[in-house]
């Protein structure tokens, strides 16, 4: 196994820098950057885009890859991202042969040498460029905007060190993680697949269906658990302990695994952030601003009530709670810590009747015995407390808040984060049973049907609304293109229609053909049709188009797939056009 110093080679650092430059190019972050002003700025005032701009070749000198290089091994056309990556790599290779002609090469070599020295050194590293950005989550009853803290490292050097450590440890620790952790994993062979794949939520749904099909004649009991504000409550000492366990295990398997060099980066990453010192401290000023907003904090009293800390321990640990959301290492930290929790609780013994799956901090537990399901979940809660983590309060599906007097399910049931074991399916008048269960944006019925979860469906509606609002603000929609030639107007309308196109259900691979998701697709098509026709009618009025031209553009829009939810659903469910009935 390569040591971290060998892994973080000059070639790999250059690859990450090129990747960062492509990302900046695709986002258009350099359009308003002045090279003269950028050179004058001090290093701590430059954005990541400006820092990468100084290390990469000028845009007008990039080489165009040959036609054959734009096609991959399977004969498919490479993406724009792949073409740009190849273009920059070829340019740097050519410029290196012309020594002294391009000053950016000296800056590039100096930067790579600095990163390598940081990796090989022994002195503690300090990361101090972290910036907190608030992402809107919801608006509460008091009209206060609740935000999620997203962390951005504004130093390219720090960002690169974190990315290198994350990639190295992800590959090194991956064999030690249990197979049913499906999120934040590198390419791997899953369930005996011939090729390495990225696991995702669709694998979780497929496994659930397999488990259900194998136990058609048995009762299946389900328990769900979600960790409360996981990234904001995890303790740094717990993280270091779990990583040390993994490093020791890896050292036993591969003698000579050297952890110290990469541990320095992990320590700097953890020391750079604490939820209570970097985020919660800003709430007072945010609440008193013109637009009241705040970061949602975990319930501090629960730490004490559940025995995670004593009051003195909590006060002493305030500076060591929480990890940066959005940081490259945070996903790996999540997997390592929760893998330790799983192995000490639910996975402590083998059980052929148990189904367990984890995606992020969401878990799904199933068992054919209600008593065993309750016991496993109780063990899991106890171990979470030992690891100083909070879970959402467990609620019974039979509570009056979740059930009407006639036994029907209330919408509030779907907002529950953690549920006590309940029967999956319909069996008489038992109030502790549910026909549908929700997991990872889907809802799965005991008889096999799968549909989109209501919150996921609402996101689709919002996406259509956003596309309409963006298109309605353009020049063509405001009639500012009317003085141009007819060909220019038609070209602009076609451009708007292309951007209005939807991916539909293309990413929802677990859906199967049934009346529920067909109804969802129909509703989305109707909504998209109304907004699209409203947009075309507005364009027609502002640009003096006739009724016949409007009708023609309406037909073109349908042909382009601007209203394609049913069509995309048909493509996705073609291989799942039926579901096994009990």
C-alpha positions in Angstrom: 0.0 0.0 0.0 1.3 3.5 -0.9 2.1 5.9 1.9 0.4 9.2 1.8 3.6 11.0 0.8 3.9 8.7 -2.2 0.1 8.9 -3.0 0.2 12.8 -3.0 2.6 12.9 -5.9 3.2 16.0 -8.1 1.1 14.4 -10.9 -1.9 13.8 -8.6 -1.7 17.4 -7.3 -1.6 18.7 -10.8 -4.6 16.6 -11.7 -6.6 18.1 -8.8 -5.6 21.6 -9.9 -6.7 21.0 -13.4 -10.0 19.6 -12.1 -10.5 22.8 -10.0 -9.7 25.0 -13.1 -12.3 23.1 -15.1 -14.9 23.6 -12.4 -14.2 27.3 -12.3 -14.5 27.5 -16.1 -17.8 25.7 -16.3 -19.3 27.9 -13.6 -18.1 31.1 -15.4 -16.4 32.5 -12.2 -13.6 34.2 -14.1 -15.8 36.3 -16.5 -15.4 39.5 -14.4 -11.9 38.9 -13.1 -9.3 41.4 -14.1 -5.8 39.9 -14.3 -4.1 43.2 -13.4 -6.2 43.5 -10.2 -5.7 39.9 -9.3 -1.9 40.2 -9.4 -2.1 43.2 -7.0 -4.2 41.4 -4.4 -2.5 39.8 -1.4 -2.9 36.0 -1.2 -5.4 36.1 1.7 -7.7 38.3 -0.3 -7.8 36.2 -3.5 -10.7 33.9 -4.1 -10.1 30.2 -5.0 -11.0 31.1 -8.6 -8.4 33.9 -8.7 -5.8 31.6 -7.1 -6.3 28.9 -9.6 -6.3 31.5 -12.4 -2.7 32.4 -11.6 -1.5 28.8 -11.6 -3.1 27.7 -14.9 -2.4 28.6 -18.6 -4.2 31.6 -20.1 -7.6 30.7 -21.6 -6.6 31.8 -25.1 -3.6 29.5 -25.2 -5.5 26.3 -24.5 -5.0 23.6 -27.1 -8.0 21.9 -28.8 -7.9 18.1 -28.4 -8.0 16.2 -31.7 -11.3 14.7 -33.0 -10.3 11.2 -32.0 -9.5 12.3 -28.4 -13.1 13.6 -28.1 -14.4 10.0 -28.3 -14.0 7.6 -25.4 -13.3 3.8 -25.7 -16.9 2.9 -26.1 -17.4 5.3 -29.0 -19.4 7.8 -27.0 -18.7 11.5 -27.3 -16.8 12.8 -24.2 -18.4 15.4 -22.0 -17.4 19.0 -22.1 -15.8 18.5 -18.7 -13.6 15.7 -20.0 -12.6 17.7 -23.1 -11.6 20.7 -21.1 -9.5 18.6 -18.7 -7.7 17.1 -21.6 -7.2 20.5 -23.2 -5.6 22.0 -20.1 -3.4 18.9 -19.6 -2.1 19.1 -23.2 -1.5 22.8 -22.9 0.6 22.5 -19.8 2.6 19.6 -21.3 3.4 21.7 -24.4 4.3 24.8 -22.4 6.7 22.9 -20.2 8.8 22.2 -23.4 9.1 26.0 -23.9 11.1 26.7 -20.7 10.9 30.3 -19.4 8.3 31.5 -21.8 5.2 31.1 -19.6 5.5 32.7 -16.1 2.6 30.8 -14.7 4.6 27.6 -14.8 7.0 28.9 -12.1 4.1 29.8 -9.9 2.6 26.4 -10.5 5.8 24.5 -9.6 6.2 26.7 -6.5 2.6 25.9 -5.4 3.0 22.2 -5.9 6.3 22.2 -4.0 4.6 24.1 -1.1 1.8 21.5 -0.9 4.3 18.6 -1.0 6.3 20.3 1.9 3.2 20.6 4.0 2.5 16.9 3.5 6.1 15.8 4.3 6.6 18.2 7.3 6.2 17.3 11.0 4.9 20.7 12.3 1.1 20.9 13.1 -1.0 22.4 10.2 -3.4 25.3 10.7 -6.4 25.9 8.5 -7.9 29.3 9.0 -9.6 30.2 5.7 -13.0 28.6 6.4 -16.1 30.7 5.5 -19.7 29.9 6.6 -22.5 30.3 4.1 -26.1 30.0 5.1 -28.3 27.9 2.9 -32.1 28.4 3.3 -33.8 25.4 4.8 -37.3 26.6 5.8 -39.2 29.5 7.2 -40.7 28.9 10.7 -44.0 30.2 12.2 -42.3 33.5 13.3 -41.2 34.1 9.7 -37.6 33.5 10.6 -35.5 31.9 7.9 -33.8 28.8 9.2 -30.5 28.1 7.5 -28.1 25.2 7.2 -24.4 26.2 7.6 -22.4 25.3 4.5 -18.6 25.6 4.9 -16.2 26.7 2.2 -12.4 26.7 2.4 -11.2 29.9 0.7 -7.5 28.8 0.5 -6.6 26.7 -2.5 -3.7 25.1 -0.6 -6.0 24.0 2.2 -8.7 22.8 -0.1 -6.1 20.7 -2.0 -4.6 19.2 1.1 -8.1 18.2 2.4 -9.1 16.7 -1.0 -5.9 14.6 -1.1 -6.4 13.3 2.4 -10.0 12.5 1.7 -9.3 10.5 -1.5 -6.4 8.7 0.2 -8.3 7.7 3.3 -11.5 6.9 1.4 -9.6 4.3 -0.7 -7.6 3.0 2.3 -10.5 2.7 4.7 -13.2 1.5 2.3 -12.5 -2.3 2.8 -13.0 -1.8 6.5 -16.5 -0.2 6.1 -19.4 -2.6 6.2 -21.0 -3.3 2.8 -24.4 -1.7 3.4 -23.0 1.9 4.0 -24.0 3.2 0.5 -23.2 6.9 0.7 -19.8 8.7 0.2 -18.1 5.5 -1.1 -15.5 5.3 -3.9 -15.9 2.9 -6.8 -16.2 -0.7 -5.5 -17.6 -4.1 -6.3 -20.9 -4.4 -4.7 -22.8 -7.6 -4.1 -20.5 -9.5 -6.4 -20.9 -7.1 -9.4 -18.3 -7.7 -12.2 -17.4 -4.0 -12.5 -16.7 -1.4 -9.8 -19.7 0.9 -9.2 -20.8 3.8 -7.2 -23.5 2.8 -4.7 -26.5 5.1 -4.3 -30.1 5.2 -2.9 -31.3 3.0 -5.8 -29.2 0.1 -4.5 -30.9 0.5 -1.1 -34.4 0.3 -2.7 -33.4 -2.7 -4.8 -32.1 -4.5 -1.6 -35.4 -3.7 0.2 -37.4 -5.2 -2.7 -35.2 -8.4 -2.6 -35.7 -8.8 1.1 -39.4 -8.2 0.8 -39.8 -10.7 -2.1 -37.9 -13.4 -0.1 -40.4 -13.1 2.8 -43.7 -12.7 1.1 -45.5 -15.0 3.6 -43.9 -13.5 6.7 -44.6 -10.4 8.8 -42.0 -7.7 8.3 -41.4 -5.2 11.1 -39.6 -1.9 10.3 -37.8 0.7 12.4 -36.3 3.9 11.2 -33.8 6.2 12.8 -32.3 9.5 11.9 -29.5 11.3 13.8 -30.4 14.8 15.0 -28.1 17.4 13.4 -25.4 14.8 12.8 -22.7 17.1 11.3 -23.3 19.7 14.0 -23.2 17.3 17.0 -20.4 14.9 16.3 -17.5 15.1 18.8 -13.9 15.6 17.6 -12.5 13.2 20.2 -14.9 10.5 19.1 -13.8 11.1 15.5 -10.1 10.8 16.3 -10.7 7.6 18.3 -12.6 6.0 15.4 -10.0 6.9 12.9 -7.3 5.5 15.1 -9.2 2.2 15.3 -9.4 2.1 11.5 -5.7 3.0 11.2 -4.7 0.2 13.6 -6.8 -2.4 11.8 -5.3 -1.3 8.5 -1.8 -1.5 9.9 -2.5 -5.1 11.0 -3.7 -6.0 7.4 -0.9 -4.0 5.6 2.2 -3.8 7.8 3.8 -0.3 7.6 0.6 1.8 7.0 1.8 5.3 7.9 -1.0 7.3 9.4 0.8 10.3 11.0 1.2 12.4 7.8 -2.4 12.3 6.9 -3.5 12.6 10.5 -2.0 16.0 10.6 -4.4 17.1 7.9 -7.4 15.6 9.8 -6.4 17.4 13.0 -6.1 20.7 11.1 -9.5 20.1 9.5 -11.2 19.4 12.9 -9.5 22.3 14.7 -10.6 24.7 12.0 -14.3 24.4 12.9 -16.7 24.1 15.8 -20.5 24.5 15.4 -20.9 26.5 18.6 -17.8 28.8 18.1 -18.1 29.3 14.3 -21.9 29.1 13.7 -24.2 29.4 16.7 -22.4 32.5 17.9 -23.7 34.4 14.9 -27.4 33.8 15.7 -27.9 36.8 17.9 -26.8 39.3 15.2 -28.7 37.4 12.4 -31.9 37.5 14.4 -31.7 41.2 14.9 -31.0 42.0 11.2 -33.5 43.4 8.8 -34.4 39.9 7.5 -34.4 37.7 10.6 -32.6 34.4 10.1 -30.8 31.9 12.2 -28.9 28.6 12.1 -30.8 25.8 13.6 -29.0 24.5 16.7 -29.2 21.0 18.2 -31.1 20.7 21.5 -28.4 21.2 24.1 -30.5 19.9 27.0 -30.9 16.5 25.3 -27.1 16.0 25.5 -27.4 16.1 29.3 -30.8 14.3 29.6 -29.6 11.3 27.5 -26.3 11.0 29.3 -24.0 12.0 26.4 -22.2 14.6 28.6 -22.4 15.9 32.1 -22.9 19.7 32.2 -19.2 20.2 33.0 -18.1 17.9 30.1 -20.4 19.7 27.7 -19.1 23.1 28.6 -15.5 21.8 28.2 -16.3 20.3 24.8 -18.1 23.2 23.1 -15.1 23.9 21.0 -14.9 20.3 19.8 -18.4 19.7 18.6 -19.4 19.7 14.9 -17.6 19.3 11.5 -17.8 21.4 8.4 -20.8 20.6 6.2 -19.6 20.6 2.6 -16.0 19.8 3.4 -14.4 16.9 1.5 -13.5 14.9 4.6 -16.9 15.2 6.3 -18.5 12.3 4.3 -15.6 10.0 5.2 -15.9 11.0 8.9 -19.6 10.2 8.8 -19.0 6.8 7.4 -16.1 5.9 9.8 -17.9 6.9 13.0 -21.3 5.4 12.1 -19.6 2.2 10.9 -18.2 1.9 14.4 -21.7 2.5 15.8 -23.3 -0.1 13.5 -20.7 -2.8 14.3 -21.2 -2.4 18.1 -25.0 -2.5 17.9 -27.0 -3.8 15.0 -24.3 -5.7 13.3 -22.8 -7.2 16.5 -24.1 -10.6 15.6 -25.1 -12.3 12.3 -28.8 -12.7 11.7 -30.3 -14.0 8.4 -33.7 -12.5 9.1 -32.3 -9.0 9.6 -32.2 -6.3 6.9 -30.0 -3.3 7.6 -29.1 -0.4 5.3 -27.5 3.0 5.9 -27.4 6.1 3.7 -25.7 9.0 5.3 -27.2 9.3 8.8 -30.5 7.6 7.8 -30.9 3.9 8.6 -33.6 1.3 7.7 -33.9 -1.8 9.9 -36.2 -4.7 9.1 -36.8 -8.0 10.9 -39.4 -10.7 10.9 -39.5 -10.6 14.7 -40.9 -7.5 16.4 -39.1 -8.2 19.7 -35.8 -8.6 17.9 -36.3 -5.5 15.9 -37.0 -3.6 19.2 -34.0 -5.1 20.8 -31.6 -4.1 18.0 -33.0 -0.6 17.9 -32.6 -0.2 21.6 -28.9 -1.3 21.3 -28.4 1.2 18.5 -29.8 4.0 20.6 -27.5 3.1 23.6 -24.4 3.0 21.4 -25.3 6.4 19.8 -25.4 7.9 23.3 -22.0 6.3 24.1 -20.7 8.0 20.9 -22.2 11.4 22.1 -24.7 11.6 19.3 -28.4 12.6 19.4 -31.2 10.8 17.7 -34.6 12.2 16.9 -37.3 11.1 19.4 -38.8 7.8 18.5 -42.6 7.9 17.9 -45.2 5.1 17.5 -47.2 5.1 14.3 -50.3 4.4 16.5 -50.1 7.8 18.2 -53.1 10.1 17.8 -50.8 12.7 16.1 -50.2 10.1 13.3 -53.7 8.5 13.2 -57.2 9.7 12.7 -60.0 8.3 14.8 -61.0 6.0 11.9 -57.4 4.6 11.7 -56.4 6.6 8.6 -52.8 7.9 8.4 -52.3 11.7 9.0 -49.8 13.6 6.9 -47.8 14.3 10.1 -46.7 10.7 10.1 -44.4 11.3 7.1 -42.6 14.1 8.9 -41.4 11.7 11.6 -37.6 11.2 11.6 -37.4 8.1 13.9 -40.1 5.5 14.4 -40.5 2.6 16.7 -40.9 -0.9 15.1 -44.2 -1.2 13.2 -45.7 -3.8 10.9 -45.2 -3.1 7.2 -48.4 -3.9 5.3 -52.0 -4.4 6.1 -53.1 -7.0 8.6 -56.6 -6.4 10.0 -57.2 -3.3 12.1 -53.8 -3.1 13.8 -52.9 0.6 14.3 -49.2 -0.2 14.5 -49.0 -1.0 10.8 -48.4 1.1 7.6 -48.9 0.0 4.0 -46.3 2.5 2.7 -42.8 3.3 4.1 -40.7 6.2 3.0 -36.9 6.1 2.5 -34.4 8.2 0.6 -37.0 10.2 -1.4 -39.1 7.2 -2.3 -42.2 5.5 -0.9 -42.4 1.7 -1.1 -45.6 -0.3 -0.7 -45.6 -3.8 0.8 -47.1 -5.1 -2.4 -44.2 -3.8 -4.4 -45.2 -0.4 -5.9 -42.7 2.5 -5.7 -43.6 6.2 -6.0 -41.9 9.5 -5.3 -42.1 10.8 -1.8 -44.3 13.9 -1.4 -41.3 16.1 -0.5 -39.4 14.9 -3.6 -42.4 15.4 -5.8 -42.7 19.0 -4.5 -39.1 19.6 -5.4 -39.9 18.6 -9.0 -42.8 21.2 -9.0 -40.4 23.9 -7.6 -37.8 23.0 -10.3 -40.4 23.6 -13.1 -41.4 26.9 -11.4 -37.7 28.1 -11.2 -37.2 27.3 -14.9 -40.3 29.3 -15.8 -39.2 32.3 -13.7 -35.7 32.3 -15.2 -37.1 32.2 -18.7 -39.7 34.9 -18.0 -36.9 37.4 -17.1 -35.0 37.0 -20.3 -35.0 39.6 -23.1 -37.1 37.5 -25.5 -39.8 37.2 -22.8 -39.8 41.0 -22.3 -40.0 41.8 -26.0 -36.5 43.3 -26.3 -35.7 41.1 -29.2 -38.7 42.3 -31.3 -36.6 44.7 -33.3 -34.2 41.9 -34.4 -34.7 39.8 -37.4 -37.2 37.0 -37.4 -34.4 34.4 -37.6 -32.8 35.9 -34.4 -36.1 35.8 -32.6 -36.7 32.1 -33.6 -33.1 31.2 -32.5 -33.7 32.9 -29.1 -37.0 31.1 -28.6 -35.4 27.8 -29.4 -32.7 28.5 -26.9 -35.3 29.2 -24.2 -37.1 25.9 -25.0 -33.8 24.0 -24.8 -33.2 25.3 -21.3 -36.8 24.5 -20.3 -36.3 20.9 -21.0 -36.6 18.6 -18.0 -34.8 15.4 -17.0 -38.1 14.1 -15.5 -37.7 10.8 -13.6 -34.5 9.9 -15.4 -32.5 9.7 -12.1 -35.3 7.9 -10.2 -34.2 4.4 -11.4 -36.1 2.5 -8.6 -39.6 3.6 -9.9 -41.7 0.8 -11.4 -44.8 1.1 -13.6 -47.9 1.6 -11.4 -50.8 3.9 -11.1 -49.3 6.0 -8.3 -46.2 7.2 -10.1 -48.2 7.6 -13.4 -50.5 10.0 -11.5 -47.5 11.9 -10.2 -46.1 12.2 -13.8 -49.4 13.3 -15.1 -49.7 16.1 -12.5 -46.2 17.3 -13.3 -46.9 17.3 -17.1 -50.0 19.4 -16.6 -48.2 21.8 -14.4 -45.3 22.1 -16.8 -47.7 22.5 -19.7 -49.5 25.4 -18.1 -46.3 27.3 -17.4 -44.7 26.5 -20.7 -47.8 27.7 -22.7 -47.9 30.8 -20.5 -44.3 31.5 -21.4 -44.8 31.0 -25.1 -47.9 33.1 -25.0 -46.0 35.9 -23.3 -43.2 35.6 -25.9 -45.7 35.7 -28.7 -47.4 38.8 -27.4 -44.2 40.7 -26.8 -42.6 39.8 -30.1 -45.7 40.2 -32.4 -46.0 36.5 -33.3 -49.2 35.2 -34.9 -51.5 32.6 -33.4 -50.3 30.1 -36.0 -46.7 30.7 -35.0 -47.6 30.3 -31.4 -49.3 26.9 -32.2 -46.2 25.9 -34.2 -43.8 26.7 -31.3 -46.1 24.8 -28.9 -45.8 21.7 -31.0 -42.1 22.1 -31.3 -41.8 22.4 -27.5 -43.6 19.1 -27.0 -41.4 17.5 -29.6 -38.2 18.8 -27.8 -39.3 17.1 -24.6 -40.0 20.2 -22.6 -43.0 18.3 -21.1 -41.5 14.8 -20.7 -42.3 13.5 -17.2 -44.5 10.7 -18.5 -42.1 9.9 -21.3 -39.1 9.8 -18.9 -41.1 7.7 -16.5 -41.9 5.2 -19.3 -38.1 5.0 -20.1 -37.1 4.4 -16.5 -39.9 1.8 -15.8 -39.4 -0.1 -19.1 -37.2 -2.6 -17.2 -39.5 -2.5 -14.2 -42.9 -2.6 -15.9 -44.3 -5.0 -13.3 -43.9 -5.6 -9.7 -44.4 -8.9 -7.8 -47.8 -9.2 -6.1 -48.4 -11.1 -2.9 
